[in-house]
Amino acid sequence: MAAYWLSRCVVHDPVQYKKYTDRVPAIIAAHGGRVLARGGRYRIMEGPEVFHRFVVIEFPTLEAGAACFESPEYVEAASFRRGGAGIVENVIVEGGDATT
């Protein structure tokens, strides 16, 4: 079942953050992921207006998304933003209606 990696981001240092964003698309593709939305227009409909960048990535499974996030390549790329270039909240959620 498809899963979706959702990110909410604040960029503090665009130059350093770009070192991260330049690497990530190839890493995502290598894990079977597909970017559905990345940094486009948005409207916050409810909740705090803390984050100013939003990303949605589709993976074939939750496990594939988690493997991407935990891969050495992604961890290395994320080190550029984790050093203070930005703040990111990430979650991977399995698709479908799990309310039953």
Solvent accessible surface area in square Angstrom, and as a share of the most:
residue,aa,sasa,rsa
1,M,141,0.63
2,A,32,0.25
3,A,0,0.00
4,Y,58,0.22
5,W,4,0.01
6,L,64,0.32
7,S,9,0.06
8,R,93,0.34
9,C,3,0.02
10,V,20,0.11
11,V,53,0.31
12,H,108,0.48
13,D,59,0.31
14,P,92,0.58
15,V,115,0.66
16,Q,56,0.25
17,Y,9,0.04
18,K,113,0.48
19,K,84,0.35
20,Y,21,0.08
21,T,19,0.11
22,D,89,0.46
23,R,102,0.37
24,V,10,0.06
25,P,51,0.32
26,A,75,0.58
27,I,20,0.10
28,I,5,0.02
29,A,67,0.52
30,A,86,0.67
31,H,53,0.24
32,G,47,0.45
33,G,12,0.11
34,R,143,0.52
35,V,55,0.32
36,L,80,0.40
37,A,47,0.37
38,R,89,0.32
39,G,35,0.34
40,G,51,0.49
41,R,246,0.90
42,Y,96,0.36
43,R,189,0.69
44,I,53,0.27
45,M,145,0.65
46,E,161,0.72
47,G,48,0.46
48,P,90,0.56
49,E,130,0.58
50,V,81,0.46
51,F,13,0.06
52,H,109,0.49
53,R,57,0.21
54,F,56,0.23
55,V,16,0.09
56,V,45,0.26
57,I,5,0.02
58,E,36,0.16
59,F,1,0.01
60,P,73,0.46
61,T,49,0.28
62,L,62,0.31
63,E,118,0.53
64,A,22,0.17
65,G,0,0.00
66,A,31,0.24
67,A,49,0.38
68,C,0,0.00
69,F,59,0.24
70,E,125,0.56
71,S,9,0.06
72,P,106,0.67
73,E,94,0.42
74,Y,0,0.00
75,V,70,0.40
76,E,114,0.51
77,A,1,0.00
78,A,0,0.00
79,S,63,0.41
80,F,47,0.20
81,R,11,0.04
82,R,113,0.41
83,G,72,0.69
84,G,49,0.47
85,A,1,0.01
86,G,10,0.09
87,I,94,0.48
88,V,27,0.16
89,E,83,0.37
90,N,50,0.25
91,V,82,0.47
92,I,38,0.19
93,V,71,0.41
94,E,89,0.40
95,G,16,0.16
96,G,68,0.66
97,D,109,0.57
98,A,98,0.76
99,T,120,0.70
100,T,164,0.95
